[in-house]
Amino acid sequence: MRTRNVTVSLEEEVALWARLEAARRDTSVSRLLGDVLKQQMAREKRYEKAMRSALARAPFLTTDGRYLSRDEVYLSQGQVLDGVRVVSPFEASPGSLDDPG
């Protein structure tokens, strides 16, 4: 693959770390930065591919447009929240919400 020369400005602490890390890896700062950027680019490509794949899937749950609150999600069925008995939306029939059961 063809390479291109670029100039980068680094904070002194970052430049020192890069020099030490490059020496530890027996490579140049230029090669180290190239490798780090290449790895980041590959991670982002994998993430974007996974996100596109996830968003392309058909929804597996249906809703009436109302999202559950955090408390509703984490409360066990039968517990009381603000004076209202919580029932599972997946198990409740329309008349069961009033049933003190």
C-alpha positions, 0 to 999 in steps of 0.5 A: 500500500502506498504511504504518504508523509504527514506532519502531526503536532503532539503534546509533549507528554504524548510525544514522549510516550510515543517515542518510548513506546516506539522504542519498546516495540523496536519501531519508529514513531511514524510506524507506531502512529500509523499502526495505531491509526490503522487499528482504530480505523479497523475497529470503527469499520467493524463497529459500523458494519455491526451497527448496519447489520443490527439496524437492518434486522426486523424489530423483535418486539412491538409497542403501542408507542409508549416506552417503559420507565426504568422503574417499570423495567426493573420492578418485579411483577406484583411490586407497587410503584407510586401506589400502582401494582406493576404487572407484566405487559406481556402477561396482563390481559386488559381487565387484569390491571384492576384486579388486586390479585 
